[in-house]
Amino acid sequence: MPKISDEKKKQRQRDILKTALKLFSQKGYYATSIDDITREAGISKGLIYNYFKSKEEIFFELAEHWNEFMNNPSFEDALSRVISEDMSLSEKLICVWDETVNQWTAENLDFAGIKFEFWLESSKNEALREKMKEKAKSSLSIVEEIIYKTKPDIDPGIAAAFSRLWWSQIDGLVAYFVSYHILPPPDEMAQIRKIILHQCKYLELQ
């Protein structure tokens, strides 16, 4: 049997991921099986296990390399282009909000819906729960790092609470999309942004 090149292996792995993402989006994470993925990808069940140990591993590969997989810049890289050191704390934080919303393409939000399903699954699986907690901690640290760099003397409890509140509002809007398959109308999103900016300015006073 001829040896498959590393490039061919990477391409085959990518094809499997694309197929899985399509099925996860169409049928949902729970309803999609490994058999569904192999059938849609046109490969054998034995072959897919050369690349991934389980459906969970396929999902995590998509989650870990989402920006790269969709040919999007990383969130951190996007922020580095719009945030400068001379900005106030509220200006920096509203940039984080704007970049988050700007990255809400239809594909990204469909994937967010899959992640909500995965959170439910993680409540019954300790290994998955720890993995999801790691990713949540990484998101919290983005906001906390901006706060500490701009306002180093702030009470750590306030910084932690603000960061958690921040991402809960993001998750709430994504949950709205998952439920209704549409974001709030532009005028409502503009009002939400004003409220977020008000919260940012409150943080500057602490």
Disulfide bonds with the S-S distance in Angstrom:
none
